[in-house]
Every structure is written in structure tokens, then in C-alpha cells.
């Protein structure tokens, strides 16, 4: 009897190694599941649906990248990123650029995006741009290139020589349309892509031949179209407006275009052009200087460009806004008739002002 008790006691006192093994395995499994969760689970801390991250060259190195992503809320465990970066070859493949991180995106998804250079394209809808300075300002907001670098480039005759234009003609390269770029696209490549659209326009529908028949170069068409663009929003009468200016050019008259005065003054909010404004010393003052100004005063749309190329033959030399404020114009070939309609418009303008300011 004592012998049996002794055996049982010895058996119960023997090390339970299998229990320890199960405990260790359990801990390993829990740690593994936790690591998998850190890698595959949500790893962002921002509340928006998505967030753009802009990486410069100096950000794409160990230490700085983790800090940037953590500070911007797109990575909650930087130490895990350090552990994964090597096996994923991140540091040899990551490129500067704009990347869009989705809310609750996993760490692995983010690192793969960076490693595979899956950048978010910049969508730029170019409508009306009036000055090179405005163009440079937009570039500075949309791209990694700052506005001053852009402005210096488009103000350089040497830089623009490959595009076949001088700084005054730079805006003739800009064709209103929708474009897609990478955020870190260089300024020369940005202009090159936009200019391709301009070149496509001129290569279709015999436009080069139409310009030659008018005695104009493409740059001159663009410049004249920019004035038409600023004169009227009514596409139906743009051809008549273009004919007025072409008739003045043929007769050696100054263009006398009010929008060029606004451009010369860089004051695009002017409602009335007064006598004092006409004294501005500028090659864009078409009251004092004959012929076309050195370059366009805005980026004209396709309707304005086509209006110049297809302008009808008229004897119109003058036009003035209609006194009914319909956004139409009254066209005349006689200066006395023009003065009559101009007076009616001024009277209507004064009446409107009095009603608005009793």
C-alpha cells in the first residue's frame, strides 16, 4: 500500500514539460497573431477617408520616412515598418512623390504602395490663366516644383528655346484642357505635355493653313484670340469681335482693346477703363502701340481660337456692349454710330449705378 502511494507521489512531482510547451506555444501564437494584426490590420490614425502624403527625396531614407508617416497619422507602429522595410526592399525602390493613403489602410499595403511607386496623379484642369505669374503660382501649389523655380524657367529665353517661343510668347504653349501628371514631374516636362495638346490642335482641321490665309502665325492667332476671349463670353459673336481687330490691323489702326490695358496694369477687376488708364507705358497698351501686343493676355479657349481662324469678312471697326446688358455687342463700321451706341451704354451704366446706390 505504501509502495503504491509512493509511486503516485513521485509521478505527481515529475516536471510537466508538456504543459510548459503548450504555454510557450500559446505565447508564440499570440505574439504571431499580434504581429500579423500590426502588419495586416488598420494602421492609420486619421479620420478622413483618405490622406495625401508628399514625399521629397530627403524623406525617402530610414528614420525620416518613419517619422514623417507617424507624424502625419498614416502609420501607427514605426518600429514594425523598420522590421519590414528590409525584406520588402523598400529603401532601394522608394521614390519621391504624392501617395494617397486610405483610412484604415494596413501597414503592408502602405509599404507595398511606396515600394511599387504607386503614386497618385495630379489632375490639373486648365481654364483661363492670365499671366505667367499666375501659371507659376498654380504649379507651386500642385507640384513639388516651387513657384519661383517655375517662374525663373518660363522667364528664361534659353529654357524656352526648345519650345520655339520666347518668354512673351510662353502662354501660347498653354492649351486649356484637363491634364494628369505625377506630383514630382519637372517643370519642363509639365510644359512639354501641355504643349503637346497645343500642337495637336494646330495639326488638325487645316488650322495652320487657315492661319496662313489670315496672314497670321499660330502665336499671333493665340494672342488675338486671347483678346477675343477677354472681350466676350458669347461664342456666337467671337468671330465678329475677331473681325474688328483684324480690320484694324489691316488699316494700321491701334487695336484699342480694353482688356490689354487691364493686363498692362495687372488689374483685372477694372469695370471701366478711364483716360488715365490709357496712359500706362507698356507694350501691352494697344491704345498707344499699333499692332498686336508681344504675347497673349490670357489662355484662350478653343472657341476663341477657332473664332479668329474662321472670322467672317466684315467692314466692322468698332463694337460696344449693348445697353440692354444682354452680354451682346453692337458692331459698327462708322465711328459716329459707334459713339452713339457707346453713349447709350454709358447712360444705361450710370442709371444702373444710381439704382444700386440711391
VOMI-60408 format. One record per residue (C-alpha): x, y, z; residue in three letters. Coordinates in Angstrom, 3 decimals, padded with zeros to 6 digits. Each point is the difference from the previous one (the first is absolute). Layout:
X | Y | Z | ALA
...
***
This chain:
000.000 | 000.000 | 000.000 | UNK
002.770 | 002.412 | 000.910 | UNK
001.802 | -000.987 | -003.164 | UNK
-002.986 | 001.049 | -002.161 | UNK
-000.267 | 003.382 | 001.753 | UNK
003.662 | 000.585 | -000.491 | UNK
-000.303 | -000.617 | -003.772 | UNK
-002.910 | 002.399 | -000.288 | UNK
001.900 | 002.681 | 001.938 | UNK
003.037 | -000.367 | -002.211 | UNK
-002.154 | 000.167 | -003.108 | UNK
-001.689 | 003.237 | 001.110 | UNK
003.331 | 001.569 | 000.842 | UNK
001.516 | -000.638 | -003.447 | UNK
000.351 | 003.189 | -002.236 | UNK
-003.043 | 000.574 | -002.194 | UNK
002.108 | 001.001 | -003.102 | UNK
-002.892 | -000.311 | -002.378 | UNK
-001.967 | 002.650 | 001.925 | UNK
002.931 | 002.377 | -000.235 | UNK
000.273 | -000.734 | -003.702 | UNK
-003.664 | 000.807 | -000.517 | UNK
000.447 | 003.243 | 001.909 | UNK
002.966 | 000.996 | -002.144 | UNK
-001.835 | -000.956 | -003.187 | UNK
-003.005 | 002.020 | 001.136 | UNK
002.162 | 003.051 | 000.608 | UNK
001.644 | -000.416 | -003.402 | UNK
-003.380 | -000.313 | -001.692 | UNK
-001.295 | 003.123 | 001.769 | UNK
003.117 | 001.956 | -000.910 | UNK
-000.266 | -001.207 | -003.581 | UNK
-003.663 | 000.969 | -000.215 | UNK
000.825 | 003.403 | 001.473 | UNK
002.787 | 000.547 | -002.535 | UNK
-002.265 | -001.081 | -002.841 | UNK
-002.626 | 002.445 | 001.244 | UNK
002.591 | 002.796 | 000.078 | UNK
001.009 | -000.831 | -003.575 | UNK
-003.385 | -000.772 | -001.559 | UNK
-002.393 | 001.916 | 002.237 | UNK
-000.918 | 003.719 | -000.137 | UNK
003.156 | 002.074 | 000.502 | UNK
-001.178 | 003.606 | -000.414 | UNK
-001.164 | 002.532 | 002.562 | UNK
-001.710 | 002.695 | -002.098 | UNK
-003.772 | 000.448 | -000.284 | UNK
-000.300 | 001.067 | -003.639 | UNK
-000.852 | -002.563 | -002.680 | UNK
003.430 | 000.479 | -001.522 | UNK
003.080 | 002.109 | 000.461 | UNK
002.701 | 001.148 | -002.409 | UNK
003.609 | -000.387 | 001.048 | UNK
002.697 | 001.947 | -001.845 | UNK
003.457 | -001.567 | 000.113 | UNK
003.089 | 001.951 | -001.004 | UNK
003.351 | -001.664 | -000.689 | UNK
001.214 | 000.798 | 003.509 | UNK
-003.032 | -001.819 | 001.456 | UNK
000.770 | -003.311 | -001.730 | UNK
002.674 | -001.224 | 002.391 | UNK
-000.086 | -002.149 | 003.158 | UNK
-001.038 | 001.924 | 003.054 | UNK
-001.434 | 003.048 | -001.739 | UNK
-002.662 | -001.929 | -001.887 | UNK
-001.289 | -001.724 | 003.126 | UNK
-000.107 | 003.297 | 001.869 | UNK
-001.857 | 001.744 | -002.829 | UNK
-002.619 | -002.725 | -000.375 | UNK
-000.541 | -000.171 | 003.760 | UNK
-000.288 | 003.798 | 000.353 | UNK
-002.555 | 000.142 | -002.832 | UNK
-002.082 | -002.770 | 001.527 | UNK
000.464 | -002.551 | -002.769 | UNK
002.014 | -002.501 | 002.036 | UNK
-000.499 | -000.894 | 003.657 | UNK
002.919 | -002.420 | 000.520 | UNK
003.253 | 001.333 | -001.500 | UNK
002.074 | -002.762 | 001.586 | UNK
-001.976 | -002.595 | -001.968 | UNK
000.724 | 001.908 | -003.186 | UNK
003.745 | -000.154 | 000.761 | UNK
-000.331 | -003.757 | 000.382 | UNK
-001.868 | -000.434 | -003.320 | UNK
001.851 | 002.558 | -002.111 | UNK
003.041 | -002.193 | -000.597 | UNK
-001.769 | -003.164 | -001.183 | UNK
-002.196 | 002.120 | -002.272 | UNK
003.013 | 001.798 | -001.546 | UNK
-001.704 | 003.293 | 000.800 | UNK
003.119 | 002.141 | 000.266 | UNK
001.301 | -000.948 | -003.446 | UNK
-003.316 | 000.587 | -001.781 | UNK
-001.844 | 002.852 | 001.710 | UNK
-000.351 | 003.191 | -002.074 | UNK
-001.007 | 003.561 | 000.921 | UNK
-003.583 | 000.818 | -000.941 | UNK
-003.596 | 000.442 | 001.064 | UNK
-001.659 | -003.068 | 001.533 | UNK
-003.600 | -000.322 | 001.152 | UNK
-000.556 | -002.060 | 003.149 | UNK
-003.503 | -001.329 | 000.685 | UNK
-001.449 | 000.055 | 003.498 | UNK
000.702 | -003.279 | 001.845 | UNK
002.496 | -001.061 | -002.666 | UNK
002.365 | -002.682 | 001.275 | UNK
003.705 | 000.475 | 000.518 | UNK
000.770 | -002.633 | -002.634 | UNK
-002.227 | 001.750 | -002.563 | UNK
001.708 | 003.314 | 000.708 | UNK
003.505 | -001.438 | -000.315 | UNK
-000.878 | -001.812 | -003.231 | UNK
-001.432 | 003.224 | -001.402 | UNK
003.229 | 001.825 | 000.791 | UNK
002.216 | -002.821 | -001.242 | UNK
-001.907 | -000.325 | -003.300 | UNK
-000.105 | 003.773 | -000.532 | UNK
-003.802 | 000.066 | -000.327 | UNK
-000.267 | 003.779 | 000.034 | UNK
-003.213 | 001.977 | -000.160 | UNK
-000.286 | 002.084 | -003.151 | UNK
-000.576 | 003.733 | 000.204 | UNK
-003.081 | 001.024 | -001.968 | UNK
000.394 | 003.529 | -001.403 | UNK
-002.964 | 001.564 | -001.764 | UNK
001.400 | 003.005 | -001.847 | UNK
-002.613 | 002.614 | -000.754 | UNK
000.890 | 003.658 | -000.239 | UNK
003.445 | 001.055 | 001.179 | UNK
000.882 | 003.628 | -000.552 | UNK
003.660 | 000.392 | 000.899 | UNK
003.191 | -002.062 | 000.214 | UNK
000.095 | 000.902 | 003.698 | UNK
-003.431 | -001.570 | 000.474 | UNK
001.144 | -003.097 | -001.877 | UNK
003.083 | -000.281 | 002.243 | UNK
-002.151 | 000.429 | 003.101 | UNK
-002.251 | -002.896 | -001.005 | UNK
002.998 | -002.206 | -000.749 | UNK
001.397 | 000.793 | 003.445 | UNK
-003.239 | -001.151 | 001.647 | UNK
-000.481 | -003.174 | -002.049 | UNK
003.540 | -001.288 | -000.453 | UNK
003.262 | -000.474 | 001.858 | UNK
001.573 | 002.768 | -002.097 | UNK
-000.325 | 003.317 | 001.837 | UNK
-001.531 | 003.029 | -001.735 | UNK
003.263 | 001.978 | -000.110 | UNK
001.843 | -002.816 | -001.770 | UNK
-002.860 | -000.236 | -002.485 | UNK
-000.078 | 003.755 | -000.587 | UNK
003.755 | 000.116 | -000.566 | UNK
-000.324 | -002.808 | -002.556 | UNK
-002.830 | 001.553 | -002.004 | UNK
001.720 | 003.405 | 000.096 | UNK
003.184 | -001.415 | -001.524 | UNK
000.474 | 000.303 | -003.760 | UNK
002.524 | -002.842 | 000.109 | UNK
-002.348 | -002.319 | 001.891 | UNK
-002.853 | 000.678 | -002.420 | UNK
002.077 | -000.190 | -003.172 | UNK
-000.671 | -003.736 | -000.318 | UNK
-003.728 | 000.790 | -000.146 | UNK
000.481 | 002.548 | -002.788 | UNK
-001.317 | 003.001 | 001.953 | UNK
001.391 | 002.930 | 001.964 | UNK
-001.161 | 001.003 | 003.514 | UNK
-002.629 | 002.408 | -001.395 | UNK
-001.462 | -002.848 | -002.037 | UNK
000.175 | -002.611 | 002.762 | UNK
-003.759 | 000.011 | 000.587 | UNK
-000.563 | -001.073 | -003.626 | UNK
001.186 | -003.443 | 001.155 | UNK
-002.795 | -000.338 | 002.548 | UNK
-003.136 | -001.605 | -001.386 | UNK
-003.081 | -000.180 | 002.276 | UNK
-000.859 | -003.635 | 000.667 | UNK
000.219 | -002.669 | 002.713 | UNK
003.441 | -001.451 | 000.673 | UNK
001.411 | -002.708 | 002.271 | UNK
003.506 | 000.089 | 001.424 | UNK
002.033 | -001.469 | 002.804 | UNK
000.559 | 002.459 | 002.836 | UNK
003.777 | -000.003 | -000.440 | UNK
-000.080 | 000.565 | -003.777 | UNK
002.609 | 002.591 | -000.976 | UNK
-001.117 | 003.367 | -001.374 | UNK
001.399 | -000.670 | -003.483 | UNK
-001.932 | -003.282 | -000.206 | UNK
-003.183 | 001.726 | 001.211 | UNK
000.264 | 002.601 | -002.763 | UNK
000.946 | -002.648 | -002.538 | UNK
-003.149 | -002.017 | 000.679 | UNK
-002.267 | 003.066 | -000.134 | UNK
001.678 | 001.186 | -003.217 | UNK
-000.737 | -003.384 | -001.595 | UNK
-003.705 | 000.791 | 000.274 | UNK
000.629 | 003.391 | -001.620 | UNK
001.884 | -001.704 | -002.819 | UNK
-002.843 | -002.479 | -000.497 | UNK
-002.412 | 002.918 | -000.370 | UNK
002.119 | 001.579 | -002.741 | UNK
000.536 | -003.307 | -001.799 | UNK
-003.724 | -000.586 | -000.579 | UNK
-002.741 | 001.545 | -002.158 | UNK
002.469 | 001.890 | -002.231 | UNK
000.526 | 002.634 | 002.682 | UNK
003.527 | 000.850 | -001.114 | UNK
-001.331 | 000.709 | -003.497 | UNK
-002.841 | 002.111 | 001.381 | UNK
002.467 | 002.082 | 002.007 | UNK
002.207 | 000.492 | -003.061 | UNK
-003.002 | 001.199 | -002.024 | UNK
-000.636 | 002.615 | 002.683 | UNK
003.648 | 001.032 | -000.191 | UNK
000.582 | -001.082 | 003.599 | UNK
002.407 | -002.324 | 001.767 | UNK
-001.361 | -002.424 | 002.617 | UNK
001.441 | 002.250 | 002.729 | UNK
-001.786 | 003.019 | -001.478 | UNK
-003.261 | -001.935 | -000.216 | UNK
000.390 | -000.959 | 003.640 | UNK
000.706 | 003.605 | 001.011 | UNK
-002.985 | 001.366 | -001.913 | UNK
-002.217 | -002.798 | 001.319 | UNK
001.003 | 000.912 | 003.559 | UNK
-001.386 | 003.511 | -000.557 | UNK
-003.208 | -001.442 | -001.473 | UNK
-000.246 | -002.333 | 003.016 | UNK
000.101 | 002.967 | 002.367 | UNK
-002.399 | 002.116 | -002.043 | UNK
-003.018 | -002.322 | -000.039 | UNK
-001.357 | -003.197 | 001.506 | UNK
-002.441 | -000.322 | -002.902 | UNK
001.479 | -002.580 | -002.375 | UNK
-002.492 | 000.985 | -002.702 | UNK
001.514 | 003.472 | -000.430 | UNK
003.682 | -000.793 | 000.539 | UNK
000.534 | -000.188 | -003.745 | UNK
-001.320 | 003.555 | -000.438 | UNK
002.230 | 001.269 | 002.813 | UNK
002.982 | -001.656 | -001.680 | UNK
-000.944 | 001.612 | -003.329 | UNK
000.015 | 003.459 | 001.599 | UNK
003.562 | -000.399 | 001.228 | UNK
001.213 | -001.517 | -003.262 | UNK
-001.554 | 002.900 | -001.911 | UNK
001.794 | 002.447 | 002.288 | UNK
003.288 | -001.830 | -000.569 | UNK
-000.472 | 000.201 | -003.765 | UNK
-000.684 | 003.729 | 000.165 | UNK
002.967 | 000.665 | 002.277 | UNK
-002.257 | 001.164 | 002.821 | UNK
000.840 | -000.626 | 003.658 | UNK
-001.977 | -002.972 | 001.289 | UNK
-001.346 | 002.093 | 002.885 | UNK
-000.916 | -003.115 | 002.009 | UNK
-001.027 | 000.708 | 003.577 | UNK
001.050 | -003.444 | 001.298 | UNK
003.605 | 000.731 | -000.971 | UNK
-000.075 | 003.041 | 002.306 | UNK
-001.148 | -002.177 | 002.894 | UNK
002.851 | -002.371 | -000.802 | UNK
002.541 | 002.819 | -000.160 | UNK
-001.204 | 001.279 | 003.389 | UNK
-000.373 | -003.545 | 001.401 | UNK
-003.414 | 001.143 | 001.231 | UNK
-002.549 | -002.455 | -001.363 | UNK
-002.822 | 001.286 | 002.169 | UNK
-000.305 | 003.349 | -001.768 | UNK
-003.604 | 000.676 | -001.002 | UNK
000.707 | 003.134 | -002.002 | UNK
003.098 | 001.005 | -001.913 | UNK
000.549 | 003.717 | 000.648 | UNK
002.202 | 002.488 | -001.855 | UNK
002.682 | -000.251 | 002.658 | UNK
000.237 | -003.732 | -000.466 | UNK
000.769 | 000.468 | -003.691 | UNK
003.260 | 001.772 | 000.831 | UNK
001.687 | -003.082 | 001.434 | UNK
003.407 | -000.539 | -001.568 | UNK
-000.051 | -003.595 | -001.125 | UNK
000.420 | -001.954 | -003.238 | UNK
-003.417 | -001.460 | 000.876 | UNK
-001.672 | 003.414 | -000.210 | UNK
-001.755 | -000.422 | -003.342 | UNK
-001.281 | 003.574 | 000.096 | UNK
003.527 | 001.397 | -000.212 | UNK
001.654 | -002.776 | -001.993 | UNK
-001.091 | -001.274 | -003.388 | UNK
-000.114 | -003.671 | -000.888 | UNK
-000.399 | -003.007 | 002.237 | UNK
001.486 | 000.015 | 003.497 | UNK
003.148 | -002.111 | 000.569 | UNK
-001.969 | -002.996 | 001.216 | UNK
-003.402 | -001.234 | 001.195 | UNK
-001.799 | 001.597 | 002.944 | UNK
-001.599 | -003.283 | 001.091 | UNK
-000.394 | -003.599 | -001.092 | UNK
-002.824 | 000.050 | -002.567 | UNK
-002.303 | -002.957 | -000.401 | UNK
-000.523 | -001.963 | -003.190 | UNK
-003.111 | 002.079 | -000.874 | UNK
002.007 | 003.234 | -000.005 | UNK
002.846 | -001.517 | -002.014 | UNK
-002.397 | -001.383 | -002.584 | UNK
-001.821 | 003.338 | -000.086 | UNK
003.196 | 001.712 | -001.144 | UNK
000.820 | -002.666 | -002.574 | UNK
-003.545 | 000.051 | -001.387 | UNK
-000.783 | 003.676 | 000.499 | UNK
-002.476 | 001.278 | -002.627 | UNK
000.874 | 002.733 | -002.448 | UNK
-001.651 | 003.188 | 001.327 | UNK
000.475 | 003.742 | -000.164 | UNK
-000.399 | 000.380 | 003.766 | UNK
002.514 | 002.219 | 001.747 | UNK
-001.771 | 000.629 | 003.314 | UNK
-002.144 | -001.792 | 002.543 | UNK
-001.470 | 000.866 | 003.356 | UNK
-002.039 | -001.866 | 002.584 | UNK
-003.739 | 000.134 | -000.589 | UNK
-001.854 | 002.378 | 002.323 | UNK
-002.475 | -002.756 | 000.929 | UNK
002.826 | -001.845 | 001.855 | UNK
-000.717 | -003.158 | -001.984 | UNK
003.759 | -000.699 | -000.276 | UNK
-000.314 | 000.594 | -003.715 | UNK
001.777 | 002.761 | -001.907 | UNK
-000.978 | 002.508 | -002.656 | UNK
002.396 | -000.047 | -002.976 | UNK
000.482 | 002.988 | -002.288 | UNK
002.299 | 001.156 | -002.774 | UNK
-000.624 | 003.707 | 000.606 | UNK
001.575 | 001.833 | 002.945 | UNK
-002.975 | 002.337 | 000.427 | UNK
-002.361 | -002.967 | 000.285 | UNK
002.398 | -001.552 | 002.482 | UNK
-000.035 | 003.138 | 002.161 | UNK
-003.790 | -000.042 | -000.017 | UNK
-000.212 | -003.566 | 001.264 | UNK
002.839 | 000.579 | 002.454 | UNK
-001.919 | 002.945 | 001.467 | UNK
-003.122 | -002.137 | 000.400 | UNK
002.027 | -002.620 | 001.842 | UNK
001.608 | 002.576 | 002.298 | UNK
-003.404 | 001.476 | 000.818 | UNK
-001.376 | -003.449 | 000.817 | UNK
003.066 | -000.677 | 002.142 | UNK
-000.496 | 003.258 | 001.923 | UNK
-003.666 | -000.793 | 000.572 | UNK
000.835 | -003.415 | 001.315 | UNK
002.565 | 001.531 | 002.379 | UNK
-002.530 | 002.537 | 001.295 | UNK
-002.555 | -002.717 | 000.736 | UNK
002.599 | -002.079 | 001.813 | UNK
001.236 | 003.018 | 001.989 | UNK
-003.039 | 002.254 | 000.732 | UNK
***
